[in-house]
């Protein structure tokens, strides 16, 4: 579970609202003054994540607007100074750990609140076109010291952290905001020293380098796309990856965005990721009260019901050494091969190149047998095997999973 939450939940027009509408800090201040999530209960979030079959969550501790959900000693621009009056990250960490889930923290490298972060003509800053900031004297090294200090706080004050998710590097006509601009090597050394077991995404990318070469991180993080064939680096080597995807079209809460992906879309996207040796992190955007939207809740609960019966085809699985079948996808864990059947078609279901390799087959959701046999009109020397479900209509129109034990 990815969780984008902050001051932007109050205007409810997404996490980039200040940049898109080119709001001044003074205009944005009213959301700081109004922020009061009285219904924030991260234990409910954690229970929902667990029910959906998720194993960990990543929370935006500071997004691009610079507002901190944690009690940083390095700024006053934080949740403890709002009406909330609480360290919201502390409560998140404690709640998810209590449910047995791993904990990840997102931290934005951008900061539109800090006075030493590039302003005029930066491609993202809300005041990029404001002539009043042209020629403003700044010392970017002070910002680097500041954000390194905040990362140190996050990795020191909250116990074991499993993931840190940095966001993001870019280059524009004025600035190259990537790699050593962030003092990435020094930052990563500190991260590894403070949390030796942590994993880090790839968005500290070095200037001009492939983001999939993982110079400073452990896994690639494609956004809003599912790579066609998984991900490889510039040397053609496979790298770990995880697609980050929104439930609707927005990361932060957007009150008017009801264009939600359905459980079928999410389940099949998850299967596709696993079938390409990847993973899926799925975003929710809680509202200003601290509640995950009801549409998101219902979708995740439906996904959870499917996962409860079929999770063996997801957890610890990866790509199978077989071509993608026309009716769905394969995932595999050792000698266990899983056929994810999306489209039944007519007749027997062909399993390319598996003749003589299947010891048994059964539906994963209930353990019932699925017959494996060749139709009479298939040549005897065919290298294919065939599943022959006893009924035309499959048990799950989203994804009927057949578990096969291979010889």
C-alpha positions in Angstrom: 0.0 0.0 0.0 1.3 3.4 -1.0 -0.3 6.3 1.0 -0.2 9.9 -0.3 -1.4 12.2 2.4 -0.7 15.7 3.6 -2.0 19.3 3.5 -3.1 18.8 -0.1 -5.9 16.6 1.1 -7.7 19.8 2.3 -8.0 21.6 -1.1 -8.6 18.0 -2.4 -7.2 18.6 -5.9 -4.2 16.3 -5.8 -0.7 16.5 -4.2 0.6 18.8 -7.0 -2.1 21.5 -6.4 0.3 24.1 -5.2 2.6 23.7 -8.3 -0.2 23.4 -10.9 -2.1 26.4 -9.6 1.1 28.3 -8.8 0.0 29.1 -5.3 2.2 31.3 -3.2 3.3 30.1 0.2 0.8 32.6 1.7 -2.1 31.2 -0.3 -1.2 27.7 0.7 -0.9 28.6 4.4 -4.6 28.3 4.9 -4.4 24.6 4.4 -1.8 24.3 7.2 -4.1 26.3 9.4 -7.1 24.1 8.6 -5.4 20.7 8.7 -7.1 18.7 11.4 -7.6 15.0 10.6 -9.7 14.0 13.6 -10.7 10.6 12.1 -7.1 9.6 11.4 -6.8 6.0 12.6 -3.8 4.2 11.0 -4.8 1.0 12.7 -7.8 0.9 10.4 -5.5 1.6 7.4 -3.2 -1.2 8.5 -6.1 -3.7 8.9 -7.4 -2.8 5.4 -3.9 -3.3 3.9 -3.6 -6.7 5.6 -7.1 -7.7 4.5 -6.2 -6.8 0.9 -3.2 -9.1 1.1 -0.6 -6.4 1.2 2.6 -7.1 3.1 3.9 -3.5 3.7 3.0 0.1 3.3 4.9 3.3 2.3 3.7 6.7 3.7 4.6 10.1 2.4 6.4 11.6 5.4 7.1 14.8 3.4 5.9 15.5 -0.1 7.0 18.2 -2.6 5.2 21.0 -0.6 7.7 20.5 2.2 5.1 19.7 4.9 6.2 17.0 7.3 3.8 14.5 8.9 6.5 13.7 11.5 7.9 15.8 14.4 11.1 17.0 12.8 13.3 19.1 14.9 14.6 20.9 11.8 11.4 22.7 10.8 8.2 24.2 12.2 6.3 23.2 9.0 5.0 19.9 10.5 1.9 18.2 11.7 2.7 18.7 15.4 2.2 22.5 14.8 -1.2 22.1 13.1 -4.5 21.4 14.8 -3.6 17.7 14.6 -0.9 18.3 17.2 0.5 14.8 16.8 3.4 12.9 15.1 1.3 11.2 12.4 4.3 9.1 11.2 4.8 7.7 14.7 1.2 6.5 14.8 1.5 5.0 11.3 4.6 3.1 12.1 3.2 1.7 15.3 -0.1 0.7 13.7 1.3 -1.1 10.8 3.9 -2.9 12.9 1.1 -4.0 15.2 -0.6 -5.7 12.3 2.6 -7.6 11.3 3.2 -5.4 8.2 6.5 -4.0 7.1 7.0 -0.2 7.2 8.2 2.1 4.4 8.7 5.9 4.5 8.5 8.1 1.4 10.6 11.3 1.4 10.5 14.0 -1.3 13.8 15.4 -2.5 11.9 18.4 -3.7 10.8 21.1 -1.2 8.7 24.1 -2.2 8.7 25.5 1.3 12.4 25.6 2.0 14.0 29.0 1.2 17.1 27.4 -0.3 15.4 25.1 -2.8 15.6 26.4 -6.4 12.6 28.6 -7.2 12.7 30.9 -10.3 12.5 28.9 -13.5 12.7 25.5 -11.7 10.3 23.4 -13.8 8.2 22.3 -10.8 8.3 25.1 -8.2 5.0 27.0 -7.7 6.8 30.3 -8.0 8.8 29.4 -11.1 7.3 32.3 -13.1 7.2 34.9 -10.3 9.6 37.7 -11.2 9.9 38.6 -7.5 12.1 35.5 -7.0 14.4 36.2 -10.0 17.9 36.6 -8.7 17.0 35.6 -5.2 20.1 34.6 -3.2 20.1 31.0 -2.2 22.5 28.4 -0.8 21.5 25.0 -2.0 24.0 23.3 0.4 21.8 24.5 3.3 18.9 22.6 1.8 21.0 19.5 1.3 22.1 19.6 4.9 18.5 20.1 5.9 17.0 17.1 4.0 19.9 14.8 4.9 19.2 15.7 8.5 15.5 14.9 8.1 16.3 11.5 6.5 18.5 10.9 9.5 15.6 11.7 11.9 13.3 9.3 10.0 15.8 6.5 10.1 16.8 7.0 13.7 13.6 7.9 15.6 11.1 5.2 14.5 12.8 1.9 15.0 13.4 -0.6 12.1 12.4 0.9 8.7 12.1 -1.6 5.9 11.9 0.7 2.9 12.8 4.3 2.1 11.3 5.7 -1.0 13.0 8.9 -2.4 11.1 11.0 -5.0 12.5 12.3 -7.5 15.4 13.4 -9.8 14.9 15.6 -12.8 16.7 18.0 -15.1 15.5 21.3 -16.5 17.0 24.4 -18.3 18.3 25.8 -15.0 19.1 22.9 -12.8 20.3 19.3 -12.9 18.5 17.9 -9.9 19.8 14.4 -9.8 22.5 12.1 -8.4 25.3 14.1 -6.7 23.2 17.3 -6.7 21.5 15.5 -3.8 24.9 14.3 -2.5 23.5 10.9 -3.2 26.6 8.8 -2.4 26.9 10.5 1.0 23.1 10.1 1.6 23.1 6.4 0.7 26.1 5.7 3.0 24.2 7.3 5.9 21.0 5.3 5.0 22.9 2.0 5.0 24.7 2.8 8.3 21.5 3.7 10.1 19.3 0.9 8.6 21.5 -2.0 7.3 18.6 -4.1 6.2 16.6 -1.3 4.4 15.8 -1.4 0.7 15.8 1.8 -1.4 14.1 2.8 -4.7 16.0 4.2 -7.7 15.0 7.8 -7.9 18.3 9.4 -6.8 19.3 8.7 -10.4 22.7 10.0 -11.6 22.6 12.6 -14.3 22.5 11.1 -17.8 22.4 7.5 -16.5 19.7 4.9 -17.0 17.3 4.9 -14.1 17.4 1.2 -14.3 21.1 0.9 -13.6 20.3 1.3 -9.8 23.4 3.5 -9.0 22.0 4.4 -5.7 19.1 2.0 -5.0 17.9 -1.5 -4.9 14.9 -1.6 -7.2 13.3 0.2 -10.1 10.0 2.1 -9.6 8.1 2.6 -12.9 5.1 4.8 -12.4 1.6 4.3 -13.8 2.9 1.7 -16.4 3.5 -2.0 -16.4 6.7 -2.7 -18.3 6.1 -4.9 -21.4 8.8 -7.6 -20.4 10.0 -6.7 -17.0 13.0 -4.4 -16.5 16.6 -4.8 -17.4 19.5 -2.4 -16.9 21.8 -0.9 -19.6 23.8 -4.1 -19.6 20.7 -6.3 -20.3 20.6 -7.7 -16.7 17.3 -8.2 -15.0 16.7 -5.9 -12.1 14.1 -6.0 -9.3 11.2 -3.7 -10.0 7.9 -2.6 -8.6 5.2 -0.7 -10.4 3.6 2.1 -8.4 -0.1 2.6 -9.5 -3.0 4.7 -8.4 -6.4 3.4 -7.6 -8.1 6.3 -9.5 -6.1 8.8 -11.5 -4.7 10.7 -8.5 -2.0 10.1 -5.8 -3.2 12.6 -3.2 -6.9 12.9 -2.4 -8.9 14.5 -5.3 -12.5 14.8 -4.4 -13.8 15.0 -8.0 -11.8 11.9 -9.2 -14.1 8.9 -9.2 -12.5 7.2 -12.1 -11.5 4.1 -10.1 -9.8 1.0 -11.4 -12.0 -2.0 -10.6 -10.9 -5.2 -8.6 -10.5 -7.0 -11.9 -8.0 -4.4 -13.1 -6.0 -4.5 -9.9 -5.9 -8.3 -9.6 -4.8 -8.7 -13.3 -2.2 -5.9 -12.9 -0.8 -7.7 -9.9 -0.6 -11.0 -11.7 1.0 -9.3 -14.7 3.7 -7.8 -12.5 4.5 -11.1 -10.8 4.5 -12.9 -14.2 7.4 -10.5 -15.2 9.4 -10.8 -11.9 7.9 -7.6 -10.6 5.8 -6.3 -7.8 2.9 -3.9 -7.3 2.5 -1.0 -4.8 -1.0 0.4 -5.0 -1.9 3.9 -3.8 -4.6 5.3 -1.7 -5.2 9.0 -1.0 -6.9 9.6 2.4 -9.0 12.7 2.7 -8.6 15.7 5.0 -10.4 13.8 7.9 -7.8 11.0 7.7 -10.2 8.5 6.0 -9.4 6.3 3.0 -12.2 6.9 0.4 -15.0 4.4 0.6 -14.5 3.5 -3.1 -10.9 2.5 -2.4 -11.9 0.5 0.7 -14.5 -1.6 -1.2 -12.1 -2.3 -4.1 -9.3 -3.4 -1.7 -11.7 -5.6 0.2 -12.7 -7.4 -3.0 -9.0 -7.8 -4.0 -8.5 -9.2 -0.5 -11.2 -11.9 -1.0 -9.4 -13.1 -4.2 -6.0 -13.0 -2.4 -7.3 -15.0 0.5 -8.0 -17.9 -1.9 -5.3 -17.4 -4.5 -2.3 -15.8 -2.7 -0.1 -18.9 -3.2 0.1 -17.9 -6.9 1.4 -14.5 -5.9 3.6 -14.7 -2.8 7.1 -16.0 -3.5 6.3 -16.4 -7.2 7.9 -15.0 -10.3 8.0 -15.4 -14.0 7.7 -18.9 -15.6 10.1 -20.0 -18.3 7.2 -20.3 -20.7 5.7 -17.9 -23.4 2.7 -15.8 -22.3 -0.5 -17.8 -23.1 -3.3 -16.2 -25.1 -5.8 -16.9 -22.3 -4.0 -15.2 -19.4 -0.6 -15.5 -17.6 1.7 -17.9 -15.8 3.4 -17.4 -12.4 5.7 -20.0 -10.9 7.3 -20.9 -7.6 9.7 -23.9 -8.0 7.7 -26.9 -9.2 4.4 -25.1 -8.7 3.1 -23.6 -11.9 0.1 -21.3 -11.8 -2.2 -20.8 -14.8 -4.1 -17.5 -14.4 -7.0 -17.9 -16.8 -8.6 -14.6 -17.7 -10.4 -15.6 -20.9 -12.0 -19.1 -21.1 -12.3 -19.3 -24.9 -13.9 -22.4 -26.5 -12.6 -25.9 -26.0 -9.6 -27.1 -24.0 -7.1 -24.7 -22.7 -3.7 -25.2 -24.3 -0.5 -25.3 -22.2 2.3 -24.8 -24.6 5.3 -27.0 -24.2 4.1 -28.8 -21.1 3.4 -32.3 -22.5 4.3 -35.0 -19.9 5.4 -32.4 -17.3 2.2 -32.1 -15.3 1.8 -34.4 -12.4 -1.6 -32.9 -11.2 -3.7 -29.9 -11.6 -6.4 -28.3 -9.3 -8.2 -25.0 -8.9 -6.4 -23.0 -6.2 -9.5 -21.5 -4.7 -11.0 -24.8 -3.6 -8.5 -27.6 -4.4 -10.8 -29.3 -6.9 -9.2 -31.3 -9.7 -8.9 -30.0 -13.2 -8.4 -32.8 -15.8 -5.3 -32.7 -18.0 -5.7 -34.5 -21.3 -5.2 -34.1 -25.0 -8.3 -33.7 -27.2 -8.6 -36.6 -29.7 -7.9 -34.4 -32.6 -4.5 -33.1 -31.3 -1.5 -34.8 -32.9 0.1 -37.4 -30.6 3.5 -35.8 -30.9 2.3 -32.4 -29.8 4.5 -30.7 -27.1 1.4 -29.0 -25.7 -0.8 -30.2 -22.8 -4.4 -29.2 -22.3 -6.6 -28.3 -19.3 -10.2 -29.6 -19.6 -12.4 -27.8 -17.0 -15.6 -29.7 -16.3 -17.7 -26.7 -17.0 -17.6 -24.0 -19.7 -18.1 -21.2 -17.1 -15.0 -20.8 -15.0 -15.3 -20.3 -11.2 -13.9 -16.7 -11.2 -14.5 -14.3 -14.0 -11.7 -12.1 -12.8 -9.0 -14.8 -12.7 -9.5 -18.5 -12.2 -6.2 -19.9 -11.0 -5.1 -23.5 -11.7 -2.2 -24.8 -9.6 -0.1 -27.5 -11.4 2.5 -29.7 -9.8 5.3 -30.2 -12.3 7.4 -33.3 -12.7 
